[in-house]
């Protein structure tokens, strides 16, 4: 398991056709104040990330890539 990946690593996963789910795990105030969002990212509150991801029923074999600032 990798704790951090670079944008180049993410690009490589996508290029290879890997199933990738991007999670936006920024705190509410940062999320609300931002004009920049990753295309297709799923909003996951950081204090409830595990339960939110579990409830969404995301594919178990997909790469879950979260980002925050």
C-alpha positions in Angstrom: 0.0 0.0 0.0 1.3 3.5 -0.9 0.6 6.3 1.5 1.2 9.1 -1.1 1.3 9.2 -4.8 2.3 11.9 -7.2 0.1 13.4 -9.9 2.4 11.5 -12.4 1.6 8.3 -10.5 -2.1 9.0 -10.7 -1.8 9.8 -14.4 0.0 6.5 -15.0 -2.8 4.6 -13.2 -5.4 6.3 -15.4 -3.3 5.7 -18.5 -3.1 2.0 -17.7 -6.9 1.8 -17.4 -6.9 1.1 -13.7 -10.1 1.8 -11.8 -9.5 5.0 -9.8 -11.9 6.8 -7.5 -10.8 10.3 -6.5 -12.0 11.4 -3.1 -12.0 15.1 -2.0 -11.2 14.9 1.8 -10.8 18.5 2.5 -12.3 20.1 5.6 -15.6 21.8 5.1 -14.3 25.4 5.4 -11.5 24.7 2.9 -13.9 22.9 0.5 -16.5 25.7 0.6 -13.9 28.4 0.1 -12.3 26.7 -2.9 -13.1 27.5 -6.5 -10.9 24.5 -7.6 -12.3 20.9 -7.5 -10.9 17.7 -9.1 -13.1 16.7 -11.9 -15.3 13.7 -10.9 -14.1 13.7 -7.3 -16.5 12.4 -4.6 -16.8 14.6 -1.5 -15.8 12.7 1.6 -15.8 14.6 4.9 -12.4 13.8 6.5 -13.9 13.0 10.0 -16.2 10.4 8.5 -14.2 9.2 5.5 -14.2 5.4 6.3 -17.9 5.2 7.0 -18.8 7.4 4.0 -16.6 5.3 1.6 -18.2 2.2 3.0 -21.7 3.5 2.6 -21.0 4.4 -1.0 -20.2 0.8 -1.8 -17.2 1.8 -3.9 -15.5 -1.1 -5.8 -13.2 -3.0 -3.5 -10.5 -3.4 -6.2 -10.4 0.3 -7.2 -7.6 2.6 -6.2 -9.0 5.1 -3.8 -7.1 8.4 -4.1 -7.9 11.1 -1.7 -6.6 14.6 -1.6 -6.8 17.5 0.8 -5.1 20.8 1.4 
